[in-house]
Amino acid sequence: MTSPIHEIHKSLGACFCEIKGWEMPGHYSNPIEEHLNVRRCAGISDLSHRSKVILSGKDRTPFLQKILSQDINSLTPSSGAYSTLLDVKGRMLAYMKIYCDEDSFFIDLEPGLSEIFVQALKHYQFREDVVMEDVTERYGLITVQGPQSRQLLSSVANMDIKDMPECSHINLPINNINTKAVRTSYTGEEGYDIYALRDEIHTVWDALIGPIFGIEALETLRIEAGTPVYFSDMDEHTIPVESNLDKAISYTKGCYIGQETISRIKFRGHV
C-alpha cells in the first residue's frame, strides 16, 4: 500500500521504507538534518499509514467504558485521551489515541493494529449498538511537529489557534478543505496531526510550507523524547505500567478488561 500523496514524495526525491505493508518515505535528504529541523522550528511528515478506526452507534460509550483502560465516560466532543486495550491478564493488545466527536469516536493506532483492534472489540460485542469501521485508507494523515508548529498551522489556516490540551481537536479549514487537527506529539515538541479525506490530503500537504521529514527522523526524534511505540518497545506481552503509560489508564473508573492486574500493581506494588 502507498500513501495518497506517494507520487508527491517520489517527486521530492524520497527514499522509501516498508512499514507493515506500507511504502512510506524513509528520508528525503540527510535524516540528521531533518531531525534537527523539527527541533529548531517545525517539520512536516506524512503518517497516512497509521491505523484509523471509527466507532459509532448509541452504545459506543458504555461499550468502550467496560473494555478500554481509559475513562471514556469523561470524554466530551473535541476532547481525547490515550488508552490501551488489554487482555484479561493486563497485557496490551493495542495502544491508541481516542478522539471524541458528537456521534462517534475516532481512534488512531500504530500501523498494522486496526484489524487486531477491531477483531478484539468484536469478541466482546453482544447486543450493543456499536458499529466499527476500519477507515485507515479513507483518511490521509499529516503531522506537524516542532516548537513553531502552531504558528505554521495558524498561518496556513488564517486563524489564531489557541493552546490546546493533549489529544484535544478542532475542525481546521486548510485551503477550503475541512480537516481534523489534533494536538499530539511524537517528538517531545509541540505537535499536531491533521486528518483529511484521502482525495483531499494532497491539498493540505501543498498548503503546509516548511521542512519535511521522513520515518527515519521521526524514529530518532521519538526515541530521543522517550516516546514508546507499539510493536517496537512494547507488544502483547507488555503491561502498560512497564512502559510508563499511566496517562492511558484511569485508576478510578471501575472495572474493565485487565483491570485487576493493573490495580494490583498500582496499589500493592506487584502482580
Secondary structure as GFF3:
##gff-version 3
##sequence-region A 1 271
A	DSSP	alpha_helix	6	11	.	.	.	ID=ss1
A	DSSP	beta_strand	15	19	.	.	.	ID=ss2
A	DSSP	beta_strand	22	27	.	.	.	ID=ss3
A	DSSP	alpha_helix	31	40	.	.	.	ID=ss4
A	DSSP	beta_strand	43	46	.	.	.	ID=ss5
A	DSSP	beta_strand	51	56	.	.	.	ID=ss6
A	DSSP	alpha_helix	60	65	.	.	.	ID=ss7
A	DSSP	three_ten_helix	72	74	.	.	.	ID=ss8
A	DSSP	beta_strand	80	86	.	.	.	ID=ss9
A	DSSP	beta_strand	92	100	.	.	.	ID=ss10
A	DSSP	beta_strand	104	109	.	.	.	ID=ss11
A	DSSP	alpha_helix	114	124	.	.	.	ID=ss12
A	DSSP	beta_strand	131	134	.	.	.	ID=ss13
A	DSSP	beta_strand	139	145	.	.	.	ID=ss14
A	DSSP	alpha_helix	149	157	.	.	.	ID=ss15
A	DSSP	beta_strand	169	174	.	.	.	ID=ss16
A	DSSP	beta_strand	177	183	.	.	.	ID=ss17
A	DSSP	beta_strand	191	197	.	.	.	ID=ss18
A	DSSP	alpha_helix	201	207	.	.	.	ID=ss19
A	DSSP	alpha_helix	215	225	.	.	.	ID=ss20
A	DSSP	three_ten_helix	240	243	.	.	.	ID=ss21
A	DSSP	three_ten_helix	246	248	.	.	.	ID=ss22
A	DSSP	alpha_helix	259	268	.	.	.	ID=ss23
###
